[in-house]
Amino acid sequence: MFAGHLGVGLAIGRAERRVNVGLFVAAALLLDFVLWLLVLLGWESVAIPATFASTHQAEFVFPYSHSLAASVAWSALAAAGAWAICARLGPARVRVVLLIAAATFSHWLLDVLVHRPELPLAGATSPVMGFGLWNSMPVALAAEGAIVMLGIFLFIPRSRLPRGRSVAIAVLSLVILVFTVVGSTLAPPPPSGVAMAGSSLVTLVVVCALVAWLGRLPGEGRA
C-alpha cells in the first residue's frame, strides 16, 4: 500500500504546517524502509510465489519491521528523532512528536488491513494478523485510491506552499497511485525478492526526497 501510506502522510501533514510534509511522508513509509533494508541484509525475507502473476502478493517474513511490537518500537524511535530535530518549534514540539508517531504506526494499521495473515504480533513465531483485503484486489485498490485522494484533499487547501509545489505534490501522489495500480494488477513478477527489495528501496528514497524538496517551507535550508 505504497500510495496509501503516502496519502496518510499528506493527511497528517495538514495538522502541522510548520513542518515539511516530507517528514510525515517519510514517517508513514518508515516501516518499509526498514523492511527492504533488512531484506537486503538477509535479516528478513520476501519470496515471490508461483501464484504471484495472478495474486500479485509476495510472501513476507518480517518480524523486525512489521510485527506489532516492532511497529510500536519504530514509532517511538521516529518520535524520538522528531523530538531531536524539532526543538525550534517550542511548545509545538510535543504535537509534532505525536503526529510523527501516529504517521509511523499508521503503516502497520494499513498493512494489517491488506496483507494476508503474516504480520506477527511480536517475534517470528508469534501469532500473525492480516485481514487479506488484497485477496479482493479491486476493493483494496479502490480503498487505497480513496486514501490518496483524501490525503490530497486535506493537504493542499491548508498548505503553506506555493500553489505550484502543492499541485506538484498532488500530481506526484496520483502518479504513484497509478504505478501502484499497475504494479498490483499488470506488472510481471519481480526476478527475485532481493531485486524487489532493491528497487523498492530506491523508489522510497526518491519519492521521499521529491516530497521533501517540493514541500520545503519558506526559509527552510537557509542559513
C-alpha positions as CSV (number, residue, x, y, z in Angstrom):
1,M,0.0,0.0,0.0
2,F,2.7,2.4,-1.0
3,A,0.4,5.1,-2.3
4,G,-1.9,4.7,0.7
5,H,0.9,5.4,3.1
6,L,1.8,8.5,1.1
7,G,-1.8,9.6,1.4
8,V,-1.8,9.2,5.1
9,G,1.5,11.2,5.3
10,L,-0.2,14.1,3.4
11,A,-3.3,13.9,5.6
12,I,-1.3,14.1,8.8
13,G,0.9,16.9,7.3
14,R,-2.2,19.0,7.2
15,A,-2.3,19.0,11.0
16,E,1.1,20.7,11.4
17,R,2.0,23.2,8.6
18,R,5.2,24.4,10.2
19,V,7.0,21.1,9.4
20,N,8.0,19.9,5.9
21,V,5.4,17.4,4.8
22,G,8.2,15.2,3.6
23,L,8.9,14.4,7.3
24,F,5.4,13.0,7.8
25,V,5.5,11.0,4.5
26,A,8.9,9.5,5.5
27,A,7.4,8.5,8.8
28,A,4.4,6.9,7.2
29,L,6.8,4.9,5.0
30,L,9.4,4.2,7.6
31,L,8.5,0.5,8.2
32,D,9.0,-0.2,4.5
33,F,12.4,1.5,4.6
34,V,13.3,-0.9,7.4
35,L,11.8,-3.9,5.7
36,W,13.7,-3.5,2.4
37,L,17.0,-2.7,4.1
38,L,16.7,-5.8,6.3
39,V,15.8,-7.9,3.3
40,L,19.0,-6.7,1.6
41,L,20.9,-7.5,4.8
42,G,19.3,-11.0,4.9
43,W,17.6,-10.4,8.3
44,E,14.1,-10.5,6.8
45,S,12.8,-12.1,3.6
46,V,10.4,-11.7,0.8
47,A,9.5,-14.6,-1.6
48,I,7.9,-14.5,-5.0
49,P,5.4,-17.4,-5.0
50,A,4.4,-19.2,-8.2
51,T,0.9,-17.6,-7.8
52,F,2.3,-14.1,-8.0
53,A,1.2,-13.5,-11.6
54,S,-2.5,-14.0,-10.5
55,T,-2.4,-12.6,-6.9
56,H,0.4,-10.0,-7.1
57,Q,1.1,-10.9,-3.5
58,A,4.6,-11.6,-2.3
59,E,5.2,-13.7,0.9
60,F,7.0,-11.9,3.7
61,V,8.8,-12.9,6.9
62,F,9.3,-9.5,8.6
63,P,9.2,-9.7,12.4
64,Y,11.7,-6.9,12.9
65,S,10.0,-4.3,10.7
66,H,6.3,-5.2,10.6
67,S,5.3,-7.0,13.7
68,L,3.0,-5.1,16.1
69,A,5.7,-4.9,18.7
70,A,8.3,-3.7,16.2
71,S,5.9,-1.1,14.8
72,V,5.4,0.4,18.3
73,A,9.2,0.5,18.7
74,W,9.8,2.1,15.4
75,S,7.1,4.6,16.1
76,A,8.8,5.5,19.4
77,L,12.2,5.8,17.7
78,A,10.7,8.1,15.0
79,A,9.1,10.2,17.7
80,A,12.5,10.5,19.5
81,G,14.1,11.6,16.2
82,A,11.4,14.2,15.7
83,W,11.9,15.5,19.3
84,A,15.6,15.9,18.5
85,I,15.2,17.8,15.2
86,C,12.2,20.0,16.1
87,A,13.5,21.9,19.1
88,R,12.9,25.2,17.3
89,L,9.1,24.6,17.5
90,G,9.0,25.2,21.2
91,P,5.7,24.0,22.8
92,A,4.5,22.7,19.4
93,R,7.3,20.1,19.6
94,V,5.2,17.7,21.5
95,R,2.4,17.9,18.9
96,V,4.9,17.2,16.1
97,V,6.3,14.2,18.0
98,L,2.9,12.7,18.5
99,L,2.0,13.2,14.8
100,I,5.2,11.6,13.7
101,A,4.5,8.6,16.0
102,A,1.0,8.4,14.6
103,A,2.2,8.6,11.0
104,T,4.7,5.8,11.6
105,F,2.2,3.5,13.4
106,S,-0.4,4.1,10.7
107,H,1.7,2.0,8.4
108,W,1.0,-1.1,10.5
109,L,-2.7,-0.3,10.6
110,L,-3.0,-0.1,6.9
111,D,-0.8,-3.2,6.3
112,V,-2.7,-5.4,8.6
113,L,-5.8,-4.4,6.7
114,V,-4.5,-5.5,3.3
115,H,-1.9,-8.3,4.0
116,R,-2.8,-11.9,4.3
117,P,-2.3,-13.2,7.9
118,E,1.5,-12.8,8.1
119,L,2.1,-9.8,10.3
120,P,3.4,-11.2,13.6
121,L,2.4,-9.7,17.0
122,A,6.0,-9.9,18.2
123,G,8.6,-12.4,17.1
124,A,8.7,-14.6,14.1
125,T,7.0,-17.5,15.9
126,S,4.2,-15.3,17.5
127,P,0.6,-15.3,16.3
128,V,0.1,-13.5,13.0
129,M,-2.5,-11.0,11.8
130,G,-3.8,-9.8,8.5
131,F,-7.3,-9.2,7.1
132,G,-6.3,-10.1,3.5
133,L,-8.0,-7.2,1.6
134,W,-5.5,-7.8,-1.2
135,N,-7.4,-11.0,-1.9
136,S,-10.1,-8.7,-3.3
137,M,-7.6,-6.5,-5.2
138,P,-10.2,-4.2,-6.9
139,V,-11.6,-3.4,-3.4
140,A,-8.2,-2.9,-2.0
141,L,-7.1,-0.6,-4.8
142,A,-10.3,1.4,-4.5
143,A,-9.6,1.9,-0.8
144,E,-6.0,2.9,-1.5
145,G,-7.2,5.4,-4.1
146,A,-9.7,6.9,-1.6
147,I,-6.9,7.3,1.0
148,V,-4.7,9.1,-1.6
149,M,-7.5,11.4,-2.7
150,L,-8.4,12.2,0.9
151,G,-4.7,13.0,1.7
152,I,-4.5,15.3,-1.3
153,F,-7.9,17.0,-0.4
154,L,-6.8,17.6,3.2
155,F,-3.3,18.7,2.5
156,I,-3.5,21.2,-0.4
157,P,-6.0,23.7,0.9
158,R,-4.1,24.4,4.1
159,S,-0.6,24.1,2.7
160,R,1.8,27.0,3.2
161,L,3.5,26.1,0.0
162,P,3.3,28.0,-3.3
163,R,0.4,26.6,-5.3
164,G,2.7,25.2,-8.0
165,R,4.5,23.0,-5.5
166,S,1.3,21.9,-3.8
167,V,-0.1,20.8,-7.1
168,A,3.2,19.1,-7.9
169,I,2.9,17.0,-4.7
170,A,-0.7,16.1,-5.7
171,V,0.4,15.1,-9.2
172,L,3.3,13.0,-7.8
173,S,0.8,11.3,-5.4
174,L,-1.5,10.5,-8.3
175,V,1.4,9.2,-10.5
176,I,2.4,6.9,-7.6
177,L,-1.2,5.7,-7.3
178,V,-1.2,4.8,-11.0
179,F,2.0,2.9,-10.7
180,T,0.6,1.1,-7.6
181,V,-2.5,0.1,-9.5
182,V,-0.4,-1.2,-12.5
183,G,2.0,-3.0,-10.2
184,S,-0.8,-4.7,-8.3
185,T,-2.6,-5.8,-11.5
186,L,-0.5,-6.0,-14.6
187,A,3.2,-6.0,-13.7
188,P,5.2,-9.2,-14.2
189,P,6.7,-11.0,-11.1
190,P,10.0,-9.5,-9.9
191,P,13.0,-11.6,-10.7
192,S,13.7,-12.2,-7.0
193,G,12.9,-10.9,-3.6
194,V,16.3,-9.2,-3.4
195,A,15.6,-7.4,-6.7
196,M,12.2,-6.3,-5.4
197,A,13.8,-5.0,-2.2
198,G,16.5,-3.0,-4.1
199,S,14.1,-1.4,-6.5
200,S,11.5,-0.7,-3.7
201,L,14.2,0.9,-1.5
202,V,15.4,3.2,-4.3
203,T,11.8,4.2,-5.1
204,L,11.1,5.0,-1.4
205,V,14.2,7.2,-1.2
206,V,13.4,9.1,-4.5
207,V,9.8,9.7,-3.6
208,C,10.5,10.9,-0.1
209,A,13.3,13.2,-1.4
210,L,10.9,14.6,-4.0
211,V,8.2,15.3,-1.5
212,A,10.6,16.9,0.9
213,W,12.0,19.1,-1.9
214,L,8.6,20.1,-3.1
215,G,7.4,20.6,0.5
216,R,10.2,22.8,1.7
217,L,8.9,25.8,3.7
218,P,9.7,29.5,3.4
219,G,13.2,30.0,4.7
220,E,13.9,26.2,5.1
221,G,17.5,25.3,4.3
222,R,18.8,28.9,4.6
223,A,21.5,29.9,7.0
